[in-house]
Structure formats: structure tokens, C-alpha cells
Amino acid sequence: MALNSQNVFSRSIMVIKFLVIFMQFSHTLAQGGGFAPALATWYGPPDGPGSGGACGFDKDVGQSPYSAMISAGNAKIFLSGHGCGQCYQVQCSASQFCSGQPITVTITDECPGACNNVPFHFDLSGHAFGAMAKPGLENNLRQLGQVNIQFRRVPCNYWGAKIAFKIDQHINPNYFASAIEYINGDGDIRSMQVRPANSGQWIPMQQSWGATWSANINPSTKGPLSFRITTSSGKSIEADNAVPANWAAGAKYMSNVNF
């Protein structure tokens, strides 16, 4: 069957327009440009800190610098854990209780299941959800349960906090794993390497889950341990001697660098 050249040309133009729109939208999310629509809900106690469970941040979300300004994200935000640590501005103006002013939250958890019924869903801590309200109307806003919001990706700024390494509870002489917190800028991790003190070689690490990265090590491995972190934009930084020689499961160690 002969092709209609005019139809082919029209379809090509439509495809090009779609790709341009998609790329512009992706760029907006990545670079903190204009706001995009999403749905927001909240969980936990009304003024609670939320959770760091799916990212490995645990109860740190209630402490500075997160200070309970956190959110779980659906699949397009959580990104199978690669969205852990990313920061977003969110704001609501659809209700009389909304302040219309943006707040900044960090992604520290996953919102699965029904949260994926919409393209972008933020399940905020009770504290963060209330922070979108006009002063004194926090509970009025929470009573709505959900609200349409606008969001955009922004650089993380933890006000001088150093990158932290939270050692996994399940380490052993052959296995090392740690969650990484307080990465300024991109906030996330694309790849990681670890270098023991008794080796000049960088050992590749793999994402285990959330913001927890792991490596198989030799029982003779000696600390302190240094790390090379690369974020989603390709920026890299080295945290020398960030974890001491006597590292312990469940311990948290502050490095001497911020991103």
C-alpha cells in the first residue's frame, strides 16, 4: 500500500513535538525550573516527622537538618531508591487553607500502591503537610487529607551539614553497607566506590536498597574507609577517611566534607 507523504510528514511533526515537550518537562524537573502538578497526602502523627525507612535514614528524618520536612514519593519520584535524598519545593493554593508559599522537602521514603494512580504523588510527613498551610490553619489543611500541589526539583541545601554514613545493621567481615545522608546539591547517588586504608584500589559499590550502598570486602580490609560519590548530574566528591577503622553496625559517622 502506498504511503501518503503528507500523513507521514504530519505524524513526524507530531512525534517531534511530543519529544520536545517531554524533554522540556524532564529538564524542568531536573533543573528546578517551572512548577508541575502533583497530588499531596500526609501520613503518621499530625505533626510527626514521617519516615526514612525505604531510604535507610530511619529516625534521622526527625532531626536536623531534615527536621521532619520530608516526603515519601511514588515510583516516578522514588525512582527505585535513586530518588532518595533529592529535594523538592512543593506548594498548594487550591484550598483557602493553603499559604501558596513553597516549602522544601527531602525524599526519604517510598509511597507504593495507590500512590501510583497519578503521575506524581508526594506523601508528606504530617509536619511538612501542615507547613504548606497559612499560620494557624495547619490542622484545617490536614483534615482535607489530600490536596493538589505544584512541585519542582531544587538543589538540596543542608546549611553546612557534612555528608554522613549510617552503617547498615547487617554488615559482617565480608560485607560492608552504609546509607549516605546530607548530600548537598543533587542530594542523590548515581554510583559509589569505597577505598580501604590498606589498599590503593577503589572498590565499586552497588545499590542495595534506597540510599544504602554495599560492597563485598575481604576480612583483612582495614579502615578508615574513604568514599567516592557521584550524583545524578555527574558531580563527584571524595570523602577521605570518613568511616573509622573500628566501624560498627548501626553507627553513624560524619565526614569532613559537604558536597
N, C-alpha and C positions, 0 to 999 in steps of 0.2 A: 504494500500500500504506500502510495506516495505521501511524503510528509508536507504539511503546509508550512512553508518557511516563515510566514507571518506568525503562526501559532507558536512555532519553535522559538522565534525571537521574543515573543511576549512572555513565554514561560521562562526563558533565560533571564529576562529583566526582573521577573518576579522572584526568582531564586536569588539573584544578586541583591535585590532589595532586602530580602529576608536575612541573608548573611550579614549585610551591613548593619541592620537593626540588631541582630544577635550580638555582633562584635561590639557595637556601641554599648549595649546593655551589660555585657561581660566586663568591658572596660570600666563602666560606671561602678560596678560592684567592687572591682579590684582596686580602683584608684581613689575611691571616696568621692565620686562626682555627685550627680544629682540623686535625689531620693527615689526609691522604688517601693511599690506597695507590698504589704505583708499582713499577716494576722498575728496578733499577740494574745497569749493567755498567761496565767501565772500558776504556780504550784507551791506547796509547802505552807508553813505558817504565814499569816497575813503580812508580817514584817520580817519574814525569815530570809536566810541567806541563800536558799537554793542548794544545789548540789554540784560537786565536782567529780561525781562518780565515774561517768563514762570517759572522762579525760584523765583521771588519775590524780586530780587535785584535792580530792577528799574534802576535809573541813577547812582547808585553806581559803575557800571561797568566802567565808565569813570574816576573814581577817584582811588587814591592809596588805597589799594595795588593791585587792579585788573589792573588799569592803561590801560584799553582798550585791554589788552591781554586776550581776551575771545573768546568763541565759542559756537554756538548752536550745538546740536548733534541730530542725528537721533535716532530711537527707541532703538537701541542697545547701545547707549551712554547715552541718556537722561534717560532711564530706568524708565519711568513714574514719573519723578521728583526725583527719588532716586540717579540719576547721578549728580544732581545739586551740585556744589562745588568741584567735582572731578577735578583733574589736569592731563593734558597730555602733553607729548612732541610730537611735530609734526615737520616734516622736509620734504622738497621737493628737488629733484635733477633731476627730469625728464625734466626740462627746462634749457636753458642756462641762464635764469634769476635767478634761484634758488641758494641760498648760499650753500645748503647742510648741514647747521648747524641747530640743533634743537632749537625750541623756546618752551616756556611753556605757555599753556593757561588753563583757568578755564572754566568749563561748566556752563553757566549761562542762557541758553535758549534752546528751542526745535526747531528742523528743521523737520517738518512733511511732509506728502505727498510724493513728488517725491524724497525726500532725502532718502527714504527707498527703492529706486530701487537698491541700492548697500548695502552690509552688513554694512559698516561703512562709515558715511558721516559727515564731520566737516564743518559747515557753519560759517566761522570765521568773526570777525569784519574786516572792511577794514584795520584798523591799524595792526591787527595781521597777516592778509594775506600778507600785504606788508613786515612785519618783517621777512618773510621767504626768501626774495629776497636779492641779492647782493646789497651792498650800492649804492644808486643812481638809482637802477632799480626797485624800488617798483611799480611804475605805469606800467612799462612794464609787470611785473608779474600779476598785477591786470587785465590788458587788456586781459589776457588769459581767464579770467572768472572762470576757474576751472583747477585744477592740481592734478595729482596723488601724494600722500604723503605716508610717513611711520609714524606710531604713536605708542606710548606706554604709559601706565598709570604710573605716578610718584607721589611721595608724594608732597602735597602742602606745600609751604614754604612762608609765608606771612611776613617774616622778623620782627617778634616780634609783629605783629598786634594782638590785643585782639579779642576774639570772640564777635561779635556784634549781637544785637537783634533788628530787624526792625519791629515795631509793625504794624499789619495789620490795614487797614483803616476801616474795618467793625466790630471792636470789640464793645461789649456792656457789661452791668453789668453781663450778664450770659455767655458770650463767650469771650475767650481770644485767640489770634492767633499772631504768630510772625514768620518772616523769620529769618533764622540764617546764619550768614556770617563769613568768615575768619577762618574756622576750619583748622588748620594745620594738616599735615599727610594725613589721608584718605580723608578729605575735605567734606565728605558726612555725612548723618544721617540715621541710621537704626531704632532707636527708641529714644523717648524723654519723660521726665517726668518734671512736674513743682511742686514746693512746696511753698505755700503762707507763709508769715511770721507768720500768726495766726493759722498755722496748722503744725503738725509734720508729716503729711502724704504726700507721693509723689502721685501726680495725673497723670495718664497716659495721654499722648497727642497722637493725631492722625495726620497723614499727610493730610493736606487739599489739597494742590497742590504745586508742585515744592518743594522748601525748606521751605515752610510755614507749621508750625505745630500748632495745635489748641487743646483747651480743654474746656469743659463746666464747668463753675465755678459758685459758689454761689455769689449773690450780696454782701454778707458780707465778701468776700475774701479781705484780706489786703496784701499790699506789704510791703517791697520789695519782689520780686519773685526770687526764686532760681531754677536752672535747672540742670537736669542730662541728658547728651547727650551720646549716644552710637553710634559709627560709624560702617561701614560695616565689619570691621575686629574684632569687639567685644570690642574695646577700649572704655572706659567710662571716663568722667570727669564731675565734678560738678562745676557750676558757681554760687557761692553764692551771693545773693542779687544783681543779675545782672540788674534787672528792678526795678526802684524805686516805692515807694508807689503811687505816683501821675502819673503813666504811662499814656501816651496819644496816641491816634490813629495817625499813621503816623510817630511817633517819633522813633529815633534810639538811642539805649543805648549800650555803650561799657562796657563789663565785665572787670574783673580784671585778667582774665586767658587767656592763649593761649594753644592750645592742644599740 
